[in-house]
Amino acid sequence: MIRMKQVTKRYGNQTALDGIDLTLGESGIHGLVGPDGAGKTTLMKLAAGLLKPTRGKVVREQGTSLGYVPQSFGMYEEMSVAENLHFYGRLNGLPRRERQERMEELLRWTDLAPFADRAAGSLSGGMKQKLAIAAAVLHRPHLLLLDEPTNGVDPLSRREVWELICSVMRQGTRVFVSTQYLEEARHCDRVILLFRGRLLADREPGAYREDFPYPVWVVRDASSVRMKWLPRLREEPAVAQAYSRGTDLVVWSRDADKVRQLLEGLSREEQAGKVEAEAPGWEDVFSRYMMENGKEETAW
Ligand SMILES: Nc1ncnc2c1ncn2[C@@H]1O[C@H](COP(=O)(O)OP(=O)(O)OP(=O)(O)O)[C@@H](O)[C@H]1O
């Protein structure tokens, strides 16, 4: 386990992390979500021991071995998939025989076996991430740190990367993983919400959704009216938040009936689609914390 106690990290005048108290390695998959610049990479690097805190302590429990996959691709691009795995196996002190067995196992798991002789640099984004994860777990670490492993990876490959993360966890490695894709919170046992360097919440994903306090109404096909409606809705006391998502308009209500009537009235007057109730999405549940902590807009 890694314990962070009152950890603050500054770069010059810029406070990237502010008073973080956190234990890593207690949950199967512990997620870290937050918008750009929230401090996710800084937190990962502190956990990996690559950065020192400005204040506070990062303590790695004795005997906790780590695997770490940084945000940028850390494999040798001109070396093949198999050569990279051999190299990282040697680096982690795996004896030859064990290295070979583990490598074959990981090539199967990741579906990279047919590409074993391919240069790592020529792999697709998803395959590169799977290779980087395989290299980081060759030595069966207690805790695997993954910094935005699905960033820029196409949706289908993102699913494969998560399948791999889940199988790593099932084999007994605890995972700490950051993402800016909010819906990926559903794969996690616990999820930390980080915002402007502060830890706003650390809960089970279901808990975020269960106590969302505002009924959500959605106006479909509202692209032609939203610019006009949004300022008006935001002034309405019964409206907790209003934002556009694709062609829809999403409205959180403090008084559900009143807001529905208001929206249906507006919708009749002008060109907009149906008004429908919706369960809060990940964007809603996380935005709520950010709003309560001083962020006006909800865009990620
Ligand atoms: N080496 C550095 N020097 C100065 N400021 C930095 C440095 N690294 C990060 N920062 C700043 O610290 C804050 C947190 O950055 P960090 O990279 O940890 O965030 P992040 O959540 O990982 O963002 P992203 O998703 O964009 O990677 C940002 O405001 C960033 O500009």
The ligand as a Gaussian input file, in Angstrom:
#p B3LYP/6-31G(d) Opt

LIG

0 1
 N        6.510000      20.520000     -14.691000
 C        5.523000      21.415000     -14.449000
 N        5.812000      22.721000     -14.283000
 C        4.842000      23.633000     -14.039000
 N        3.537000      23.328000     -13.937000
 C        3.179000      22.041000     -14.099000
 C        4.158000      21.011000     -14.371000
 N        3.502000      19.830000     -14.477000
 C        2.194000      20.113000     -14.293000
 N        1.991000      21.423000     -14.055000
 C        0.713000      22.086000     -13.775000
 O        0.121000      21.449000     -12.647000
 C       -1.278000      21.239000     -12.847000
 C       -1.610000      19.752000     -12.760000
 O       -1.020000      19.072000     -13.857000
 P       -1.167000      17.515000     -14.138000
 O       -0.408000      17.205000     -15.381000
 O       -0.828000      16.772000     -12.916000
 O       -2.735000      17.420000     -14.405000
 P       -3.572000      16.260000     -15.122000
 O       -4.830000      16.137000     -14.352000
 O       -2.739000      15.066000     -15.282000
 O       -3.882000      16.885000     -16.528000
 P       -3.870000      16.128000     -17.976000
 O       -5.105000      15.317000     -18.026000
 O       -3.880000      17.314000     -18.904000
 O       -2.605000      15.335000     -18.035000
 C       -1.608000      21.860000     -14.192000
 O       -2.101000      23.157000     -13.973000
 C       -0.275000      21.902000     -14.902000
 O       -0.233000      22.985000     -15.794000

